[in-house]
Amino acid sequence: MKPRIRAAPFAATLSFLLPGLGQLALGRTRRGLLLALPFVAVVVAAIVVLAPDPTEALDLALRPEAVPVLLGCLAVLLVVHLGAILDAERMARTVRPVVGRAGVVASGVLAVLLVATLGAYGGIGYVGTEAGDTLGQVFLPEDPGSDFAIPEPSWGPDESTDAGPTDEAIDGGTAEPATDAPSGAPTSSLPALPLVLPSGSPLPSGSPSSPPSGSPSVGPTAAPRPTARPAWAADGRLNLLLIGSDAGPDRWSLRTDTIIILSVEVKTGRAALFGFPRNLIGVPLPPESAGAVPGGRFPGLLNALYVYAMGHPKSFPGGDARGMRAVAGAVQELAGVRLDAMVVINLAGFVRLVDELGGLWIDIPERLVDSNYPIEDGTAWIHLHFEPGCQHLDGRMALAYARSRHQDSDYGRMRRQQAVLLALRRQVDPVGLVPKVPALLKVARDTLWTTIRRQDVRGLASLASRVDPRRVARVLFVPSSYPEHLDSATIRRIQARVRTIFDRPAPAPDPDLARGHCP
């Protein structure tokens, strides 16, 4: 076959774009097809595997062996790619030699193509390595043991909590808060229990991201290891605990200031957010740690439970994870539904996340002013002023809007937190995230920790794609419908509200989210 090209730089560039293409243009059909075969095979395999179900990519990428396999394949493809470029350039020079200034230009083009190829493969390898490292820190190990497990609830696997009062008695759960915290109610630290950290114990970090040190669980009951099949797939409902941890230079430990349960009905894709105030008093503890306090009810504020559990390792199982485990177990007891997993994010990390996503569009329903708002690292105070209407907020302002409480109360900010989460979920564009993967991986590694297992992510992603963020039911367990000082009757009402949420009609589309990005 007569060569269709003779310029060495052109032939090398063709094989840079697709290995073997330069050889085909030079008339070496068999050679060109042989060099192109590995890359065509990769594309065909991806189409065959991913076309029926694109979420299969998540399943493959999250496997522990994915990174070594990826790096091995990249090494092979890199060698073939570099060889194809060099071979095409050499063959073109054989057809028509280049000398003098043309030879210098051709050599320069070849060098640029080789460097670009090395950079492209190196970049992919770097992202893959970073992803493997991040996944190893963010997700549970394959054999998590009891330290990471959410405690077994007080009811058995085939039991349910008391249905509690009638629907009429619990309708107040979605009402806006009528009052702020009652005067004289405890607002900090434990009222009756001394906080004593063991001598030499390390202070917990703002975002636990590494496995426990391996110390055995201590306590009256060891929680069983998680089963292979996720509970949300078995019982038809996903219950995910979302915790925003608040740590800064002015605090020696961590506070769980945002406590939300995201619940999704698998069959319909209907979802609900349940907000639990951080200042609830008398939250029931799970059986494994109920003996730590008289009556099995924590007498301090809910957001002080993490610190107390960390200071009392003999009463709270879980090793270095006992603080979050205690909080998860207590919220599970209070909600009356089995939690499938929890996700913990440092609030300072939320700022970075929103910034990497390009900011947050949100329709603010009412004016908000806070003249004494502490920024996320606790080093300064600023004046906040949000007017009603569509706003585009950067990470710091999005967190400030969700976190400010001086104008209204903790309960007002709970409502705003839920609105921010839903607005963020609505704006996430999976395709647009691709260029931001390296930065998002770093944010996740530094600020995120979860008990979700890698093998469950694919199913969760599929379920999340069916949730309409405009029609998510939002429930706040706040006064005056639900007092801060919990008694048995209030706990039963909370449990009934959570368990029966999907027995009610789906809510109408939220007007604050109806306009999407609202520009």
PyMOL commands that set and color helices and strands:
alter all, ss='L'
color gray80, all
select helices_A, chain A and resi 8-17+21-25+29-50+56-61+66-95+100-138+167-174+231-235+290-292+294-296+302-311+319-335+347-356+395-403+410-427+430-447+454-464+469-471+488-499+501-503
alter helices_A, ss='H'
color red, helices_A
select strands_A, chain A and resi 237-246+255-265+271-275+281-284+297-301+341-346+360-364+368-374+381-386+389-393+448-450+473-476
alter strands_A, ss='S'
color yellow, strands_A
deselect
rebuild
show_as cartoon
